[in-house]
Amino acid sequence: MKQIKFYYIIFFFICTVSYADTNKEFEIWRNNFKKIALKNNISEETFNLVMMDTTFLSDVIKYDRYQPEFYEDTKTYISKRTSSKKVLIGKKFYEKNSKLINSVQNKFNVERELLLALMGIETNFGTYVGKMDILSSLATLSFDKRRSEFFTNELLILLRLIEDKQIDHKTLYGSWAGAFGFFQFMPSTMKNYAIDHDGNGYIDLKNYDDAYASASNYLNQIGWKSESPCFYRIDLSDNIPGKYLNISAKKLHDKKKLKYFRKYIKNDDKIDNKYNALKVAIITPDKDIIPDAETLNPAYIVFDNYEIILKWNRSLRFALAVCTLKDKFKNEL
């Protein structure tokens, strides 16, 4: 028993020292980052106001290393996010907000079903927008080495939005990765696509008017094609060359016209011939992640709209879930 207590004390001491060292390193990082922020025309007043209370969040590092997109198989991932309960909640939400959603759909030519699907998967229709301190989250991820450059840039953009009084820093609570609002916009997305739709001089992405218009504007600007297909689930023949199989969301390769791929698709009769001239890619999302996954199953033919959702969130499973939920809403509304 004494030996167990001894090892516990040693473990506790090591963890405490490690935590203290990390906090010290984070302080050094913040002082260096301040110099970068000032060089990027962020005032010292703004920096001191919003950054001096930021802290290193160890949970953020844990979440970054263990995202469901990287360990759940496709069937599990999609079923969790496109359940009948999710559809029912979405229908009720639409009934309460149909005037706004329909007007935004008409203005930006982005289907209401897609907007509902994205909001439903991102924040469960605004009921869970995240409780993390976004400034501390971005600071933690900027301090971390894995994707420091990306998150440093996002943090600088957010400071600029605060500096320009476009966003109130006191409202900045959201996801562990720094995303904000009903549609989980990153700072760069806020800067480029967010809209003050209600005309009150302030962008509030936890306000239905601004959030829905901003999401629609974003999708429209990055090329969403209304009423065009997203994907088809397919059964592949064993003789399909491996080079045509995409297992990563980083960049889909070896795209061909759908007509070319039909010879490798056993159930090609399920895909309308009117799409034959469209360039498509084949994805097999489980192969690179799930141990002992089949090489050719599950498999999907994906179109341009699918790649638009990848720009929103670069995850093969996320894009499949969004398009699946979108189709379910189309059958219900």
Secondary structure, 3 states (H helix, E strand, C coil): CHHHHHHHHHHHHHHHHHHHHHHHHHHHHHHHHHHHHHHCCCCHHHHHHHHCCCCCCHHHHHHHHCCHHHCCCHHHHHHHHCCHHHHHHHHHHHHHHHHHHHHHHHHHCCCHHHHHHHHHHHHCCCCCCCCEEHHHHHHHHHHCCCCHHHHHHHHHHHHHHHHCCCCCHHHCEECCCCCECCCCECHHHHHHHCCCCCCCCCCCCCCHHHHHHHHHHHHHHCCCCCCCCCEEEECECCCCCHHHEECCCCCCCCCEEHHHHHHHECCHHHCCHHHCCCEEEEECCCCCCCCCCCCCCCEEEECHHHHHHHHHCCCHHHHHHHHHHHHHHHHHC
